[in-house]
Amino acid sequence: MAYLLGVASVNGIQSTTKILDFGCGTGALPDFLLDKNIQTKYTGIDIVDEFLDCGRAKHPHHRFCKQFDIEPNETFDYIFISGIFNNNTGNNELFFETTLRWCWQHCSQAIAFNLISTYVDYQELDLWYKAPEQTIQFIKSEFGHRTPFQMLNDYVLPRGAIPSEYTVYVYKQPTQ
C-alpha cells in the first residue's frame, strides 16, 4: 500500500486531500491511512456490493459507492488503483484503457496503479501481464507526450504478493 501512496509524497496528503480508491475491496486503504494517522476525504468504489457494505461498516465516515455514483465533473486529487488489472478476464486491455481514461478525467493531481510485467520467468494463464513499454506508450499517446510519469519496481512486496509487479504514477503536472 505504501508504494502506491508514494505518488502523493511530493505534495503530501492533508485532511482536505480527496482520494479515490478504484477497486477498494473491503477498505484496506482507509485501514492503512488510519494506521498511519493520515486524514483524508476518502471515496472507495468497487463492483462488489458486499465489499462496499463491509467498507461502510468499517469506515462509516468515508464514502463507498459504485463507479456510476461518481458525478461526471467530480474530481479527486489522487486516484489509487491496486490489483484490479491482475486477473485475466479476456478483455483486460479494453478494461485497462477504459479505466485509466475515466480516472484521468476525474483526477486533478495524479493516478497511481500497478500491473504485472511481462518480464517474468513464466506466465500463469489466469493472470494478465503488460509490458512496461506498452504502458508508457499508452500514457504518452492517450494523455500527451509531455505527460510526466514515474515507473517503479524497486520496492519490496509483502509475502504472498504477485512477483514482477510494477507501479506507475501519472501526474497531471510536473513534480517539483
Secondary structure, DSSP 8 states (H G I E B T S, - for coil): -HHHHGGGTTT---TT-EEEEET-TTTHHHHHHHHTT---EEEEE-S-HHHHHHHHHH-TTSEEE-GGGS-TT--EEEEEE-STT-B--S-HHHHHHHHHHHHHHTEEEEEEEEEE-S-SS---TTB----HHHHHHHHHHHH-TT--EEEE--S---TT--SSEEEEEEESS---
